Amino acid sequence: MPRPQALYARTDRARWWTVRLSIEVRSPAYVTLTGRPLRMGILVPEISDLPWQAVFRGALASQVRVWGGTGNFVLPLRADTKDSEVFWALVELLDPDWWGLYGGSHRELEDLSPPAYTSWRARVDPELAQWPADERARLLDEAHGEPLSEGSIPEDLHALLVSRGATLNHEGRMMLRGPLSSTGAPPYPSVDALELRSLPTDLLDVEFDGTPTLQLLLAAEYGLLSQDLREAIDDRGLRLVPQGPSSSASVMRWIREDDTIRKPCFPPRRVALGGWWIPDPAQVSLPAQRS
């Protein structure tokens, strides 16, 4: 039976469409096409009543369903971010094509911090009780979809991200979509990885109830499956295989030594010698982009 694959992998990232012309040979000219998904930088604000580790786990979870999400990166958004030379050094190194802002949703709050979710439900449920019974499920679903943070990228930082980077823009303005969350399919211009033709049958579901920092470490390595994504996976007939470290002391050993989870994820195909690879873009069916 094929081994389960992590939705979120660390290696073998695809590449953006580029054209390289050979200048040494004038005739004929050789053109090589390679491809990679959009590379995005995710700004992560502070969210009240949530530890920073939980907020960053949520930001990572928002990229699990994104084709190429393992090539995206998360950075903190604070009042002094625009003055941080470390931040700008990382921006220059990682060279994002696009920026997004993580906002989360109340539905994923149950995954990130059960106590915070319980507290939120204690405030919401009395309000729902005032509505007719046949309306409550719809209203709760709408409340679950509301973002945890409704902030935006500050104007001064926005201008610097455009002027100091190579991000896609129109007359100095980024066409931001968001706020980002792990609820629902990723917004344009990201590609929904679950719409790709080549998907593994078994997907890794990391189970571990440890400290927030260790949970964040595992999410950074293998992603975090939100409840919404689990339902979407089930709808597509894919199977989740639970695995995880046996204790806090074994987390690093489990990450380094367990060869059942050291494989790329989307879109993997079995080849000779039991290896896995990311197929050529021509062999991958991408969904039509929606504006």
JORA-V682130 format. One line per field, one symbol per residue. ss: DSSP state (a for helix, b for strand, c for the rest). psi: psi as a letter, one per 30 degrees, with the letter a starting at -180 (. if undefined). burial: + if it has 9 or more other C-alpha atoms within 8 Angstrom, else -. A space follows every 10 residues. Layout:
ss: ???
psi: ???
burial: ???
This chain:
ss: ccccbbcccc cccccccbbb bccccccccc bbbbcccccb bbbbbccccc caaaaaaaaa accccbccaa acbbbbbccc aaacaaaaaa aaaacccbbb bbccccccaa aacaaaaaaa aaaaaaaacc ccaaaaaaaa aaaaaccccc ccccaaaaaa aaaacccccb ccbccccccb cccccccccc cbaaaccccc cbbbbbcccc caaaaaaaaa aaccccaaaa aaaaacccbb bbbccccaaa aaaaaaaccc cccccccbbb caaacbbbcc aaaccccccc c
psi: kkkkkkejlf lhklllklkk kjfejeklkk kkkllllkkk kjkjlkkkgk leeeeeeeee effegkkgff fllkkkjlfg efgjfeefee eeefikflkl kkfalfefee eejeeeeeee efeeeeeeff lkeffeeeee eeeefklfkg alkkeeeeee eeefahkklj hgkkikkalk lgkllklkgl kjffflejkl ekkkjkkkia leeeeeeeef eglkjleeee eeeefgglkk jklllflefg eeeeeefjff ghlldkjlkk alggllljlk ffgkjklkkk .
burial: ---+++++++ --++-+---- -+------+- ---+++++++ +++++++--+ --++++++++ ++++++++++ -+-++++--- ++----++-- +---++++++ ++++++++++ -+++-+++-- -------++- -----+--++ ---++-+++- ------++++ ++--+++-+- ---+---+++ +++--+++-+ +++--+-+++ -+++++---- ---+++-+++ ++++++++++ --++---+++ +---+--+-+ +--+---+-- +-+++++++- -----++++- ---+------ -
